[in-house]
Amino acid sequence: MDRVLGSPFETSLRILILLGINNTEKMTENMLCALDFIIIYALDFGISDNNLYGYGSYRFGEYGAKKVVIKQALKELVLDGLIDVKSTRNGFVYSISNLGITYIQKFECYYADDYRITACEVCDI
C-alpha cells in the first residue's frame, strides 16, 4: 500500500475505535461516517482544541469521498471478522466483534489515543 492516510485501512482502524467505545450500540454506515467526520474535524465543530486531520481548505468537501472509503472499510472489517453486521428494517447495522475488541486493545499510539478521547467527547461517553 503506497498511501495510508485516507485509505480504507486507516479508516477501518478509526471505525474499530469508534465501535469499541460504543460497543453496546449498533451503528449504521451513515452514523459511522458522520461521527468519524465530526471526530477528525472536532475543532471545526467546537468539540476539541484541534483537528486530527489538519486544516486543509477543502476539508468539508471530503465528506462525499469519505462515504466511499467507509463503505470499503466496513466490507473489509466484516470479511476479517472484526465487526459484525446485522440486517434490520432500517438497513444494516454494525457492531464490534470480540475479535475486534481484542484487536483494538493493542492500539498504542498518540493518534489512536487522541481519536479515542475525541470520540468519547463526541459520543458523550
C-alpha positions in Angstrom: 0.0 0.0 0.0 1.6 3.3 -1.0 -0.9 5.6 0.8 -2.2 5.1 4.3 -3.9 8.4 5.1 -7.4 8.4 3.8 -7.2 4.7 2.9 -9.8 2.0 3.8 -7.1 0.5 6.1 -6.7 3.8 8.1 -10.5 4.3 8.1 -11.1 0.8 9.4 -8.8 1.4 12.4 -10.9 4.5 13.3 -14.1 2.6 12.8 -12.9 -0.1 15.2 -12.0 2.5 17.8 -15.4 4.2 17.4 -17.4 0.9 17.6 -15.1 -0.1 20.5 -16.1 2.9 22.7 -19.7 2.4 21.8 -19.6 -1.4 22.0 -23.2 -1.7 23.2 -24.6 0.4 20.3 -25.1 -0.8 16.8 -24.4 1.9 14.2 -25.4 2.4 10.5 -22.9 3.3 7.8 -24.3 6.8 7.8 -23.9 7.2 11.5 -20.3 5.9 11.4 -19.4 8.3 8.5 -20.9 11.3 10.2 -19.3 10.6 13.6 -15.9 9.9 12.1 -16.1 13.2 10.2 -17.0 15.1 13.3 -14.3 13.4 15.3 -11.5 14.1 12.8 -12.6 17.7 12.4 -13.6 18.3 16.0 -12.2 21.8 16.3 -14.4 22.9 13.5 -17.4 21.6 15.4 -16.3 23.3 18.7 -15.6 20.0 20.4 -11.8 19.9 20.6 -8.7 22.1 20.5 -7.5 20.6 17.2 -8.5 18.8 14.1 -6.9 15.3 13.9 -6.9 15.5 10.1 -5.5 19.1 9.9 -6.8 22.3 8.5 -7.0 22.0 4.7 -9.2 24.4 2.8 -11.3 21.7 1.3 -11.9 19.6 4.4 -15.7 19.9 4.3 -15.7 18.8 0.7 -14.2 15.5 1.8 -17.4 14.1 3.3 -18.7 12.6 0.0 -15.4 10.8 -0.7 -15.3 9.6 2.9 -18.6 7.7 2.4 -17.0 5.6 -0.3 -14.0 4.8 1.8 -16.2 4.0 4.8 -18.2 1.5 2.7 -15.0 -0.3 1.6 -13.6 -0.3 5.2 -16.8 -1.8 6.6 -16.7 -4.5 4.0 -13.1 -5.4 4.8 -13.8 -5.4 8.6 -16.8 -7.7 8.2 -14.8 -10.1 6.0 -11.9 -10.1 8.5 -14.4 -10.8 11.4 -13.5 -7.7 13.3 -17.1 -6.3 13.2 -20.5 -7.9 12.9 -23.2 -6.8 10.6 -27.0 -7.3 11.1 -29.8 -6.5 8.7 -32.6 -4.5 10.2 -35.8 -2.9 8.9 -33.8 0.4 8.7 -30.8 -1.2 6.9 -27.5 -2.7 8.0 -26.1 -2.0 11.5 -22.6 -2.7 12.6 -21.0 -3.6 16.0 -17.6 -4.6 17.0 -16.9 -8.3 17.4 -14.9 -10.0 20.2 -12.0 -10.3 17.8 -12.3 -6.6 17.0 -12.2 -5.7 20.7 -9.1 -7.8 21.1 -7.5 -6.1 18.1 -8.1 -2.5 19.2 -6.8 -3.2 22.7 -3.4 -3.5 21.0 -3.5 0.1 19.5 -0.8 2.1 21.2 -0.1 5.4 19.5 -0.9 9.1 20.1 -3.2 9.3 17.1 -5.3 6.4 18.4 -5.4 7.8 21.9 -6.4 11.3 20.5 -9.1 9.8 18.3 -10.5 7.7 21.2 -10.6 10.7 23.6 -12.3 12.9 20.9 -14.7 10.1 20.0 -15.7 9.8 23.7 -16.4 13.6 23.8 -18.4 13.5 20.5 -20.4 10.4 21.6 -20.8 11.9 25.1 -19.4 8.9 26.9 
